[in-house]
Amino acid sequence: MRDGYQLNAAHGRPLFQAGGGDLRGREPIADETDVDWALFFGAAAQAAEPLDATLPAATFRLPPPAVDAPPVSLAERNIRRGADFGVCCGQTAAVALKARYPHIADPMTPTELGIGAEILGIDPSLATQTPLWFYILREAEVRHPGGTQLGEVGGLIVAETILGALHVGGVDVTPALGAAPDDTIPAAPSPATVSSMTGLLRLLGEI
């Protein structure tokens, strides 16, 4: 994610901001928040920041939720929630996934993870028991330079989550497994051919 986004030709909004006026919503739509969808979909869309272990500044000053008073840093919240829910470390997830999918790469090494000496001085075990969220971001950064896609651990977790939800919902995904993606964009989209947000906005004449 970015620290903020341009909403239209004249106005932008920060991701989070004390006192409101940010992208959390719950405010009446005004001229400055009228979205030009061409800035979010299509050729002129604002690109997301690369997938890597560097978090945008806005995530270190999160607004307080409706209840409780957790840390204002997203990184600290992730670490605490992972511990509270017993989420396994990245290396454990990588080993389990490799046992299921032998063709994927070996788990990342401490050198690849690149955790700083200052952090390891607090807890040396983080080099071999790395929080899953950090492992996934660092994997994308190191093993897919450019940060355009998740690595194998992150990608498989997302894929299995989606496939699991479809399976529980009674959708048979077996025929589609291994099929080539359909990247065809209809020249004149109709409601029957819309299969993406970009296609919907093109149909509505917004982009």
SULURKA-V158829 format. One line per field, one symbol per residue. ss: DSSP state (2 for helix, 1 for strand, 0 for the rest). phi: phi as a letter, one per 20 degrees, with the letter a starting at -180 (. if undefined). burial: I if it has 24 or more other ideal C-beta (glycine too) atoms within 12 Angstrom, else O. A space follows every 10 residues. Layout:
# SULURKA-V158829
ss = ???
phi = ???
burial = ???
This chain:
# SULURKA-V158829
ss = 0001110000 0111000000 0100000000 2220002220 0000000000 0000002222 0000000000 0002222222 2222000012 2222222222 0000000002 2220002222 2202222000 1222222222 2220000000 0222222222 2222222200 0002220000 0000000000 0000002222 2220000
phi = .dfacfebfd cccffcbfnn mcefnmcgfc gfdfeeffec cnfefffffg fbeeefgffe bfffffcmbf geefgfffff fgffemffff fffffffffe cfffffgfeg ffflffffff febgfffdce ggffgfffff feecgomebf efffffffff fffffffffn eeegfefnff feefdgfcfc gfdfcbffff fffemec
burial = OIIOIIIOOO OOIIIIOOOO OIIOOOOOOO OOIOIIIOII OOOOOOOOIO IIIOIIOIIO OIIOOOOOOO OOOIIOIIIO OIOOOOOOII IOIIOOIOOO OOOIOOIIOI OIIIIOOOOO OOOOOIIOII IIIIIIIIII IIIOOOOOOI IIIIIIIOOO OOOOOOOOOO OOOOOOOOOO OOOOOOOOOO OOOOOOOIIO OIOOOOO
